[in-house]
Every structure is written in C-alpha cells, then in structure tokens.
Amino acid sequence: MAAEFSLILSAHIAERITDAMLAQNSPGARYLRDKVNAILAETRKDGELYAISVNWLGHYPNT
C-alpha cells in the first residue's frame, strides 16, 4: 500500500512525531526522521527552529 502526505509543521512538532514513529518501529520512520533532521539542519537560524514542510511517499505493507 502506498501512502503520501504533505505536512507543514512546527519543527518541534515534527521532531515529536518522528520520535513517536521510531518508538513504535513504524515502517519508513527512520527515513522520515533522517529527512526531517536534514530539513531542520537547513532551517535553523540563530538557534531558532522555524516551520518546515515535509513531503513523503512511502510504501507500507498491508496489515
């Protein structure tokens, strides 16, 4: 099954969501976490985190 979503989140919320996904061993969570971290690294300004946009297309097993 394919899933696609586009989010505009505060950086803090994005980090919390991906942490929760990793804790539950969600499919694609590590990839998404790496993408979020890369985006966050590019959007840090003077130590502040700003809103980010995340686009993800993942293939998940049927359950």
N, CA, C and O atoms as a GROMACS GRO file, in nm:
protein
  252
    1MET      N    1   0.085  -0.117   0.000
    1MET     CA    2   0.000   0.000   0.000
    1MET      C    3   0.089   0.123   0.000
    1MET      O    4   0.187   0.129   0.074
    2ALA      N    5   0.058   0.220  -0.081
    2ALA     CA    6   0.134   0.344  -0.086
    2ALA      C    7   0.061   0.451  -0.007
    2ALA      O    8  -0.062   0.459  -0.007
    3ALA      N    9   0.140   0.532   0.059
    3ALA     CA   10   0.081   0.643   0.135
    3ALA      C   11   0.160   0.768   0.102
    3ALA      O   12   0.283   0.765   0.093
    4GLU      N   13   0.090   0.877   0.085
    4GLU     CA   14   0.157   1.003   0.057
    4GLU      C   15   0.094   1.109   0.145
    4GLU      O   16  -0.028   1.117   0.158
    5PHE      N   17   0.180   1.190   0.204
    5PHE     CA   18   0.127   1.301   0.280
    5PHE      C   19   0.219   1.420   0.272
    5PHE      O   20   0.339   1.405   0.250
    6SER      N   21   0.164   1.535   0.288
    6SER     CA   22   0.239   1.659   0.288
    6SER      C   23   0.199   1.734   0.414
    6SER      O   24   0.081   1.755   0.440
    7LEU      N   25   0.297   1.775   0.491
    7LEU     CA   26   0.272   1.840   0.618
    7LEU      C   27   0.345   1.973   0.627
    7LEU      O   28   0.455   1.987   0.574
    8ILE      N   29   0.285   2.067   0.691
    8ILE     CA   30   0.355   2.188   0.731
    8ILE      C   31   0.344   2.192   0.882
    8ILE      O   32   0.235   2.211   0.937
    9LEU      N   33   0.455   2.176   0.948
    9LEU     CA   34   0.457   2.160   1.093
    9LEU      C   35   0.558   2.254   1.156
    9LEU      O   36   0.651   2.301   1.090
   10SER      N   37   0.539   2.280   1.283
   10SER     CA   38   0.647   2.346   1.354
   10SER      C   39   0.758   2.242   1.368
   10SER      O   40   0.730   2.122   1.372
   11ALA      N   41   0.881   2.286   1.376
   11ALA     CA   42   0.993   2.194   1.386
   11ALA      C   43   0.980   2.107   1.511
   11ALA      O   44   1.011   1.988   1.507
   12HIS      N   45   0.934   2.165   1.620
   12HIS     CA   46   0.920   2.090   1.745
   12HIS      C   47   0.820   1.976   1.728
   12HIS      O   48   0.846   1.864   1.772
   13ILE      N   49   0.707   2.003   1.666
   13ILE     CA   50   0.606   1.900   1.644
   13ILE      C   51   0.659   1.793   1.549
   13ILE      O   52   0.635   1.674   1.571
   14ALA      N   53   0.729   1.833   1.445
   14ALA     CA   54   0.786   1.736   1.350
   14ALA      C   55   0.880   1.640   1.422
   14ALA      O   56   0.876   1.520   1.396
   15GLU      N   57   0.964   1.692   1.510
   15GLU     CA   58   1.056   1.606   1.585
   15GLU      C   59   0.979   1.510   1.674
   15GLU      O   60   1.015   1.393   1.683
   16ARG      N   61   0.876   1.556   1.740
   16ARG     CA   62   0.798   1.470   1.830
   16ARG      C   63   0.726   1.360   1.753
   16ARG      O   64   0.719   1.246   1.799
   17ILE      N   65   0.672   1.394   1.637
   17ILE     CA   66   0.602   1.293   1.556
   17ILE      C   67   0.699   1.184   1.512
   17ILE      O   68   0.669   1.066   1.525
   18THR      N   69   0.814   1.222   1.462
   18THR     CA   70   0.909   1.122   1.414
   18THR      C   71   0.966   1.041   1.530
   18THR      O   72   0.994   0.923   1.513
   19ASP      N   73   0.985   1.103   1.646
   19ASP     CA   74   1.029   1.027   1.764
   19ASP      C   75   0.925   0.920   1.799
   19ASP      O   76   0.961   0.806   1.830
   20ALA      N   77   0.798   0.957   1.795
   20ALA     CA   78   0.690   0.862   1.826
   20ALA      C   79   0.686   0.749   1.723
   20ALA      O   80   0.666   0.633   1.759
   21MET      N   81   0.706   0.783   1.595
   21MET     CA   82   0.708   0.680   1.491
   21MET      C   83   0.822   0.583   1.513
   21MET      O   84   0.805   0.462   1.498
   22LEU      N   85   0.939   0.635   1.548
   22LEU     CA   86   1.054   0.548   1.574
   22LEU      C   87   1.029   0.459   1.694
   22LEU      O   88   1.064   0.341   1.691
   23ALA      N   89   0.968   0.513   1.798
   23ALA     CA   90   0.940   0.435   1.919
   23ALA      C   91   0.847   0.318   1.889
   23ALA      O   92   0.855   0.214   1.954
   24GLN      N   93   0.759   0.334   1.790
   24GLN     CA   94   0.666   0.227   1.755
   24GLN      C   95   0.717   0.144   1.637
   24GLN      O   96   0.645   0.059   1.584
   25ASN      N   97   0.840   0.170   1.596
   25ASN     CA   98   0.901   0.096   1.486
   25ASN      C   99   0.814   0.102   1.360
   25ASN      O  100   0.795   0.002   1.290
   26SER      N  101   0.762   0.221   1.332
   26SER     CA  102   0.676   0.242   1.216
   26SER      C  103   0.756   0.226   1.087
   26SER      O  104   0.870   0.272   1.079
   27PRO      N  105   0.698   0.161   0.984
   27PRO     CA  106   0.768   0.149   0.856
   27PRO      C  107   0.803   0.286   0.799
   27PRO      O  108   0.719   0.377   0.798
   28GLY      N  109   0.923   0.301   0.754
   28GLY     CA  110   0.965   0.427   0.695
   28GLY      C  111   1.002   0.534   0.796
   28GLY      O  112   1.041   0.645   0.756
   29ALA      N  113   0.992   0.505   0.925
   29ALA     CA  114   1.017   0.607   1.026
   29ALA      C  115   1.161   0.658   1.024
   29ALA      O  116   1.185   0.778   1.037
   30ARG      N  117   1.256   0.568   1.008
   30ARG     CA  118   1.396   0.612   1.006
   30ARG      C  119   1.423   0.704   0.887
   30ARG      O  120   1.492   0.805   0.900
   31TYR      N  121   1.368   0.667   0.771
   31TYR     CA  122   1.386   0.751   0.653
   31TYR      C  123   1.325   0.888   0.677
   31TYR      O  124   1.387   0.991   0.649
   32LEU      N  125   1.202   0.890   0.729
   32LEU     CA  126   1.135   1.017   0.754
   32LEU      C  127   1.212   1.099   0.857
   32LEU      O  128   1.226   1.220   0.841
   33ARG      N  129   1.261   1.034   0.962
   33ARG     CA  130   1.337   1.105   1.065
   33ARG      C  131   1.462   1.168   1.004
   33ARG      O  132   1.496   1.282   1.035
   34ASP      N  133   1.532   1.094   0.919
   34ASP     CA  134   1.651   1.148   0.853
   34ASP      C  135   1.615   1.269   0.767
   34ASP      O  136   1.688   1.368   0.765
   35LYS      N  137   1.504   1.260   0.695
   35LYS     CA  138   1.462   1.373   0.612
   35LYS      C  139   1.428   1.495   0.698
   35LYS      O  140   1.468   1.607   0.666
   36VAL      N  141   1.354   1.473   0.807
   36VAL     CA  142   1.319   1.583   0.897
   36VAL      C  143   1.445   1.645   0.955
   36VAL      O  144   1.457   1.767   0.960
   37ASN      N  145   1.540   1.562   0.999
   37ASN     CA  146   1.664   1.614   1.055
   37ASN      C  147   1.741   1.697   0.952
   37ASN      O  148   1.796   1.802   0.986
   38ALA      N  149   1.744   1.651   0.828
   38ALA     CA  150   1.814   1.726   0.723
   38ALA      C  151   1.747   1.861   0.700
   38ALA      O  152   1.814   1.962   0.684
   39ILE      N  153   1.614   1.861   0.697
   39ILE     CA  154   1.542   1.987   0.678
   39ILE      C  155   1.564   2.079   0.796
   39ILE      O  156   1.585   2.199   0.778
   40LEU      N  157   1.559   2.024   0.917
   40LEU     CA  158   1.580   2.106   1.036
   40LEU      C  159   1.719   2.168   1.036
   40LEU      O  160   1.736   2.285   1.073
   41ALA      N  161   1.819   2.091   0.994
   41ALA     CA  162   1.955   2.143   0.991
   41ALA      C  163   1.967   2.262   0.896
   41ALA      O  164   2.047   2.353   0.920
   42GLU      N  165   1.887   2.262   0.790
   42GLU     CA  166   1.891   2.371   0.693
   42GLU      C  167   1.807   2.491   0.736
   42GLU      O  168   1.823   2.600   0.682
   43THR      N  169   1.718   2.471   0.832
   43THR     CA  170   1.626   2.580   0.867
   43THR      C  171   1.655   2.643   1.002
   43THR      O  172   1.580   2.729   1.048
   44ARG      N  173   1.763   2.603   1.065
   44ARG     CA  174   1.799   2.664   1.193
   44ARG      C  175   1.857   2.803   1.167
   44ARG      O  176   1.948   2.820   1.086
   45LYS      N  177   1.803   2.901   1.236
   45LYS     CA  178   1.851   3.038   1.221
   45LYS      C  179   1.868   3.097   1.360
   45LYS      O  180   1.772   3.107   1.436
   46ASP      N  181   1.990   3.135   1.393
   46ASP     CA  182   2.018   3.194   1.524
   46ASP      C  183   1.966   3.106   1.637
   46ASP      O  184   1.916   3.157   1.738
   47GLY      N  185   1.978   2.975   1.621
   47GLY     CA  186   1.935   2.883   1.726
   47GLY      C  187   1.786   2.862   1.734
   47GLY      O  188   1.739   2.787   1.820
   48GLU      N  189   1.709   2.926   1.646
   48GLU     CA  190   1.564   2.910   1.647
   48GLU      C  191   1.522   2.813   1.538
   48GLU      O  192   1.584   2.806   1.432
   49LEU      N  193   1.416   2.739   1.565
   49LEU     CA  194   1.361   2.649   1.465
   49LEU      C  195   1.233   2.710   1.409
   49LEU      O  196   1.150   2.762   1.482
   50TYR      N  197   1.221   2.701   1.280
   50TYR     CA  198   1.104   2.757   1.212
   50TYR      C  199   1.021   2.646   1.151
   50TYR      O  200   1.064   2.530   1.149
   51ALA      N  201   0.906   2.678   1.103
   51ALA     CA  202   0.817   2.578   1.043
   51ALA      C  203   0.884   2.515   0.921
   51ALA      O  204   0.960   2.579   0.849
   52ILE      N  205   0.855   2.389   0.901
   52ILE     CA  206   0.911   2.315   0.788
   52ILE      C  207   0.799   2.246   0.713
   52ILE      O  208   0.689   2.227   0.765
   53SER      N  209   0.828   2.209   0.591
   53SER     CA  210   0.735   2.132   0.510
   53SER      C  211   0.798   1.996   0.482
   53SER      O  212   0.915   1.989   0.444
   54VAL      N  213   0.722   1.890   0.500
   54VAL     CA  214   0.773   1.755   0.477
   54VAL      C  215   0.682   1.686   0.376
   54VAL      O  216   0.561   1.680   0.395
   55ASN      N  217   0.741   1.635   0.271
   55ASN     CA  218   0.666   1.554   0.173
   55ASN      C  219   0.724   1.413   0.177
   55ASN      O  220   0.846   1.396   0.175
   56TRP      N  221   0.638   1.314   0.181
   56TRP     CA  222   0.685   1.177   0.195
   56TRP      C  223   0.596   1.084   0.117
   56TRP      O  224   0.473   1.089   0.130
   57LEU      N  225   0.655   0.999   0.037
   57LEU     CA  226   0.582   0.893  -0.032
   57LEU      C  227   0.643   0.763   0.017
   57LEU      O  228   0.761   0.736  -0.007
   58GLY      N  229   0.564   0.683   0.085
   58GLY     CA  230   0.616   0.559   0.141
   58GLY      C  231   0.531   0.440   0.100
   58GLY      O  232   0.413   0.454   0.070
   59HIS      N  233   0.592   0.327   0.098
   59HIS     CA  234   0.521   0.203   0.067
   59HIS      C  235   0.517   0.121   0.195
   59HIS      O  236   0.620   0.087   0.253
   60TYR      N  237   0.398   0.091   0.239
   60TYR     CA  238   0.378   0.021   0.364
   60TYR      C  239   0.317  -0.116   0.336
   60TYR      O  240   0.235  -0.130   0.246
   61PRO      N  241   0.356  -0.215   0.415
   61PRO     CA  242   0.298  -0.348   0.395
   61PRO      C  243   0.150  -0.348   0.432
   61PRO      O  244   0.107  -0.274   0.521
   62ASN      N  245   0.074  -0.429   0.364
   62ASN     CA  246  -0.068  -0.444   0.400
   62ASN      C  247  -0.077  -0.515   0.534
   62ASN      O  248  -0.007  -0.613   0.558
   63THR      N  249  -0.163  -0.465   0.621
   63THR     CA  250  -0.178  -0.528   0.752
   63THR      C  251  -0.320  -0.573   0.772
   63THR      O  252  -0.353  -0.629   0.877
   0.00000   0.00000   0.00000
